[in-house]
Amino acid sequence: MTTPLSHIRNFSIVAHIDHGKSTLSDRLIQETGGLTKREMTEQVLDNMEIERERGITIKAQTVRLEYKAKDGETYVLNLMDTPGHVDFAYEVSRSLAACEGSILVVDSSQGVEAQTLANVYQAIDNNHEIVPVLNKIDLPAAEPERVRQQIEDVIGIDASEAVLCSAKTGEGIAEVLEAVIARLPPPKGDRDAPLKALLVDAWYDPYLGVVVLVRVLDGVLRSGMKVRMMNAGATHQVDKIGVFTPKQTEVAELGPGEIGYITAQIKQVADAAVGDTITEEKRQTEQALPGFRVAQSVVFCGLFPVDAADFEDLRAAIGRLRLNDASFTYEMETSAALGFGFRCGFLGLLHLEIIQERLSREFDLDLIATAPSVVYKIHMNDGSEIELHNPADMPDPVKIESISEPWIKATILTPDEYLGSVIKLCQDRRGEQRELSYVGSRALVVYDLPLNEVVFDFYDRLKSVSKGYASFDYAIEGYRVGDLVKMSILVNSEPVDALSMLVHRDRAETRGRGMVEKMKDLISPHQFQIPLQAAIGGRIVARETIRALRKDVTAKCYGGDISRKRKLLDKQKEGKKRMRQFGKVEIPQEAFIAALKMDAD
């Protein structure tokens, strides 16, 4: 029995990080009786340990709720809990494309933040009806009237009928559900047309293989059907069809407007690309759905095991993660300092952090990560173009005509008193100001920034100069030619390839000086003197020296002639010279990580 279209509502929840998306989802599930009180946990849709611990959503989750409204009718609500973080913006856009409306959650004590804006604009681009919800009204600091005004001023949508609720206490939840039914449109779709479904998400299940989350637009999806992925060009046979209530529940078919999951003996997630169009093999739809794009890695870094014997375990672990996350890419690489490892590509810094965390937690690996770098495009003199992922692989500068680097458009919202420090931070990172406007008492700054300046610790610095109040959102704009040079760090006259990086010529000296000063404090003294140098090509731009450890060889000499002491000291001196020739410097793991954090003043 398929639900009539007029009784279906598909909606997602959009908000800034920590404004209470997942908690609101919990309350909606509880209110509609999706789970009993005993089965209820905090953040029921966040099923990864890291998600719960850090309070972030990484994977979009969906749940089907049945709600008996005040008008006596029973409605089917398909709720999508989306990640709030910018790294997963593409997944969010597909989740939004699968819905007709959105609940915009704004924390009534914090107000509108940068990501709220970005995600709302995405929802508006998808022609969504938006229901504003002011959350956390139980807090003493809540100012619903001010925030309501702010939503109208900043986003430009009517907030006079915004629903006030508290997801924590459960106040106002019934009103949210009623607003969803009254104000969001039902889906459209034709049952008799050829099958057309949007692939919203996919993940790996050890028992079922790849589970694919789909939204049916036209036609009917039944088990045993042969379906075709239009962009991938692959054909699969559907085994199981079901919905999440949040428990996996099998159903016979999915009709237009419905959201559910299918399994079809797909081996790895990479074969089910997010945003693809699924259609019936025999009766294909004419056009694929618009907006499909292949996930592009933006940030790259090398992962090496601390113990070389763990390399095979690392290979197996990365392969397992790749099964589950198609946007993560890897290839083998070797380094003189760190041995065998992998060069991995990520969607952004949070994605990198999560993968690292999962490798160390789920697979119990000790890893060293090299400096995150971005993809540069190098134009050679012979007219060819190569992509550079690893600064250590840079070709001979004589053959290079120009180097382009990726730029981003950054939107920063900050309280007025921190505006000066935020602008200074952006200027220091070679930013170009686009606009500056005021939204009530907060400043909205838009900057063009090079991605390689943001990739390290821009976010941490922004939070520290604004005492945690500024919020930041970015979008990749494209490539620009820049005056970039490769800077190497030499320890005891040997280059450490894990620390080499591409920097802008104007900032190379400052960056080099900062790095060697930092390294000086991090590398413990050895029995011999160690020079630390930063070099651009053959030119040394900064140098520090780590003094030698001196063992007191004359400690056991008391009394007696000075010549006896002298003899021992000279012997030590000779030994030091020899050591310096053959001396190998141990660089601790912390030194790698700390050296890469720039400008930590």
Order of alpha helices (4+ residues) and beta strands (2+ residues): beta-alpha-alpha-beta-beta-alpha-beta-alpha-beta-alpha-beta-alpha-beta-beta-beta-beta-beta-beta-beta-beta-beta-beta-beta-alpha-beta-beta-alpha-beta-beta-beta-beta-beta-alpha-beta-beta-alpha-alpha-beta-beta-beta-beta-alpha-beta-beta-alpha-alpha
